[in-house]
Each structure stands twice: as structure tokens, then as C-alpha cells.
């Protein structure tokens, strides 16, 4: 429950941030800024999730055959 609430709260903060930045940067009216923020929020979330999952996959160690002395193999 906490994780879901946190995700929604962060999404709302991102929406407000984009509303202010897009509205001020492009000198748009409130309607245009809201439309830009509503369409930009899912795009930013998607891009972050894509980047984050790529980072996790890059850090995941690949399983290689161990050559340590503790690893015993049957060579019969």
C-alpha cells in the first residue's frame, strides 16, 4: 500500500513540476501547460523505467562456471 501511494505521489509531483516548467518555458497558458504536463508525465515515467531496468540488467552478474578451489566437479 505504501509503495503504491508513494508512486502516485511522485507522479503527481512530476505532473506539477512539468506543468510549471512547460508553462513557464514555452510561455503557454494554463490549458496548454496542463495538456503538455499530462502528456509528458507518462512519457517521463516510461523513459525512466526503461533506463532503470536496463541499468539493473547491466549490473546483474552473469553466471559463469566457477574455477574456485571450493567448487568440486565430478570428472569421472
C-alpha atoms as a printed R data frame, in Angstrom:
   type eleno elety resid chain resno      x       y       z
1  ATOM     1    CA   UNK     A     1  0.000   0.000   0.000
2  ATOM     2    CA   UNK     A     2  2.793   2.396   0.899
3  ATOM     3    CA   UNK     A     3  4.644   1.709  -2.331
4  ATOM     4    CA   UNK     A     4  1.547   2.410  -4.423
5  ATOM     5    CA   UNK     A     5  0.811   5.622  -2.550
6  ATOM     6    CA   UNK     A     6  4.431   6.706  -2.977
7  ATOM     7    CA   UNK     A     7  4.276   6.035  -6.719
8  ATOM     8    CA   UNK     A     8  1.105   8.101  -7.096
9  ATOM     9    CA   UNK     A     9  2.540  10.942  -5.015
10 ATOM    10    CA   UNK     A    10  5.739  11.014  -7.077
11 ATOM    11    CA   UNK     A    11  3.686  11.028 -10.281
12 ATOM    12    CA   UNK     A    12  1.666  13.988  -9.037
13 ATOM    13    CA   UNK     A    13  4.853  15.853  -8.112
14 ATOM    14    CA   UNK     A    14  6.210  15.168 -11.590
15 ATOM    15    CA   UNK     A    15  2.962  16.437 -13.110
16 ATOM    16    CA   UNK     A    16  3.169  19.690 -11.145
17 ATOM    17    CA   UNK     A    17  6.867  20.073 -11.984
18 ATOM    18    CA   UNK     A    18  6.207  19.600 -15.694
19 ATOM    19    CA   UNK     A    19  3.219  21.951 -15.524
20 ATOM    20    CA   UNK     A    20  5.397  24.728 -14.128
21 ATOM    21    CA   UNK     A    21  8.401  24.054 -16.378
22 ATOM    22    CA   UNK     A    22  6.482  23.621 -19.624
23 ATOM    23    CA   UNK     A    23  4.152  26.537 -18.924
24 ATOM    24    CA   UNK     A    24  6.969  28.883 -17.997
25 ATOM    25    CA   UNK     A    25  9.465  27.703 -20.589
26 ATOM    26    CA   UNK     A    26  7.197  27.868 -23.602
27 ATOM    27    CA   UNK     A    27  5.105  30.809 -22.321
28 ATOM    28    CA   UNK     A    28  1.905  28.797 -22.584
29 ATOM    29    CA   UNK     A    29 -1.403  29.474 -20.968
30 ATOM    30    CA   UNK     A    30 -2.678  27.269 -18.158
31 ATOM    31    CA   UNK     A    31 -4.595  24.959 -20.527
32 ATOM    32    CA   UNK     A    32 -1.631  24.363 -22.807
33 ATOM    33    CA   UNK     A    33  0.719  23.827 -19.886
34 ATOM    34    CA   UNK     A    34 -1.684  21.333 -18.317
35 ATOM    35    CA   UNK     A    35 -2.044  19.454 -21.609
36 ATOM    36    CA   UNK     A    36  1.736  19.339 -22.009
37 ATOM    37    CA   UNK     A    37  2.233  18.139 -18.437
38 ATOM    38    CA   UNK     A    38 -0.468  15.478 -18.759
39 ATOM    39    CA   UNK     A    39  1.075  14.122 -21.953
40 ATOM    40    CA   UNK     A    40  4.669  14.436 -20.696
41 ATOM    41    CA   UNK     A    41  4.278  12.706 -17.339
42 ATOM    42    CA   UNK     A    42  3.686   9.160 -18.690
43 ATOM    43    CA   UNK     A    43  6.497   9.656 -21.197
44 ATOM    44    CA   UNK     A    44  8.992  10.617 -18.491
45 ATOM    45    CA   UNK     A    45  7.885   7.713 -16.278
46 ATOM    46    CA   UNK     A    46  8.200   5.267 -19.186
47 ATOM    47    CA   UNK     A    47 11.664   6.552 -20.113
48 ATOM    48    CA   UNK     A    48 12.858   6.323 -16.509
49 ATOM    49    CA   UNK     A    49 11.520   2.787 -16.078
50 ATOM    50    CA   UNK     A    50 13.181   1.728 -19.326
51 ATOM    51    CA   UNK     A    51 16.501   3.269 -18.283
52 ATOM    52    CA   UNK     A    52 16.302   1.821 -14.760
53 ATOM    53    CA   UNK     A    53 15.562  -1.714 -15.961
54 ATOM    54    CA   UNK     A    54 18.493  -1.502 -18.396
55 ATOM    55    CA   UNK     A    55 20.767  -0.439 -15.518
56 ATOM    56    CA   UNK     A    56 19.593  -3.372 -13.382
57 ATOM    57    CA   UNK     A    57 20.185  -5.851 -16.208
58 ATOM    58    CA   UNK     A    58 23.666  -4.464 -16.824
59 ATOM    59    CA   UNK     A    59 24.585  -4.899 -13.151
60 ATOM    60    CA   UNK     A    60 23.226  -8.445 -12.911
61 ATOM    61    CA   UNK     A    61 26.188 -10.814 -12.764
62 ATOM    62    CA   UNK     A    62 26.229 -13.454 -15.424
63 ATOM    63    CA   UNK     A    63 26.551 -16.969 -14.114
64 ATOM    64    CA   UNK     A    64 29.863 -18.420 -15.161
65 ATOM    65    CA   UNK     A    65 31.366 -21.744 -14.312
66 ATOM    66    CA   UNK     A    66 33.311 -21.324 -11.131
67 ATOM    67    CA   UNK     A    67 37.022 -22.136 -11.097
68 ATOM    68    CA   UNK     A    68 37.480 -21.579  -7.378
69 ATOM    69    CA   UNK     A    69 39.019 -24.377  -5.291
70 ATOM    70    CA   UNK     A    70 35.798 -24.684  -3.318
71 ATOM    71    CA   UNK     A    71 33.893 -25.743  -6.385
72 ATOM    72    CA   UNK     A    72 34.087 -29.515  -6.800
73 ATOM    73    CA   UNK     A    73 33.225 -31.134 -10.099
74 ATOM    74    CA   UNK     A    74 32.753 -34.785 -10.840
75 ATOM    75    CA   UNK     A    75 35.318 -35.667 -13.534
76 ATOM    76    CA   UNK     A    76 34.659 -39.387 -13.883
